[in-house]
Amino acid sequence: MHLSMDLGVFRQWDAPAYVTAVDQIRAACAATGKALGSGVYSEEAALQCIRDKETLLLVTGDEPILGSGAVRVATELREYIARQP
């Protein structure tokens, strides 16, 4: 996300400036044998990174993980309560 901010195209993943910069980074990593990775917040984005041969993925963040866990626990408790006589 910081790269998109630096390029003035915040979160515009399809912006030509961003795409060009990522392509240049990808080529430099391949040429030097360095790992290339991204931080992604969706399964779709993670799958695209894998297709693009990225070797390091930071998938999701604290807030989505904690939020989804809280929703899961609340759902399970509601279901448990609903089953009680």
C-alpha positions in Angstrom: 0.0 0.0 0.0 2.9 2.4 0.7 4.1 2.1 -2.9 0.7 3.2 -4.2 0.8 6.2 -1.8 4.3 7.1 -2.9 3.2 7.0 -6.5 0.2 9.2 -5.8 -2.3 6.4 -6.8 -3.3 5.3 -3.3 -5.0 1.8 -3.5 -5.4 2.1 -7.3 -3.9 -1.3 -8.0 -4.7 -1.0 -11.8 -3.1 2.4 -12.2 -0.4 2.4 -14.9 2.2 3.9 -12.6 1.6 1.2 -10.0 1.5 -1.7 -12.4 4.7 -0.5 -14.1 6.5 -0.1 -10.8 5.4 -3.6 -9.6 6.5 -5.1 -12.9 10.0 -3.4 -12.5 10.2 -4.7 -8.9 9.2 -8.2 -10.1 11.9 -8.2 -12.8 14.6 -6.9 -10.4 13.7 -9.6 -7.8 13.8 -12.3 -10.5 17.1 -11.1 -11.8 18.7 -11.0 -8.4 17.1 -14.1 -6.9 15.3 -12.1 -4.2 11.9 -13.0 -2.8 9.0 -10.9 -4.0 6.0 -10.5 -1.8 2.9 -8.5 -1.2 0.4 -7.7 1.6 -3.0 -8.8 0.4 -6.5 -8.6 2.0 -8.5 -10.9 -0.1 -8.3 -14.5 -1.4 -8.6 -13.2 -4.9 -5.5 -11.0 -4.5 -3.6 -13.8 -2.8 -4.3 -16.1 -5.7 -3.2 -13.5 -8.2 0.1 -13.0 -6.4 0.6 -16.8 -6.4 -0.1 -16.8 -10.2 2.4 -14.0 -10.5 5.0 -16.2 -8.8 5.4 -14.1 -5.7 7.1 -16.0 -3.0 6.1 -14.1 0.1 2.5 -13.3 1.0 1.3 -11.3 4.0 -2.3 -12.4 4.0 -4.8 -10.2 5.7 -4.2 -8.2 8.9 -5.0 -8.1 12.6 -8.4 -6.4 12.2 -9.9 -8.8 9.7 -8.6 -11.9 11.6 -9.9 -10.6 15.0 -13.2 -9.5 13.4 -13.9 -12.8 11.7 -13.0 -14.7 14.9 -15.3 -12.5 16.9 -18.1 -13.1 14.4 -17.5 -16.8 14.4 -17.6 -17.0 18.2 -20.8 -14.9 18.4 -22.5 -17.0 15.8 -21.6 -20.3 17.6 -22.8 -18.9 20.9 -26.1 -17.7 19.4 -26.6 -21.1 17.8 -25.9 -22.8 21.2 -28.3 -20.5 23.0 -31.0 -21.2 20.3 -30.7 -24.9 20.9 -31.2 -24.6 24.7 -34.6 -25.7 26.1 
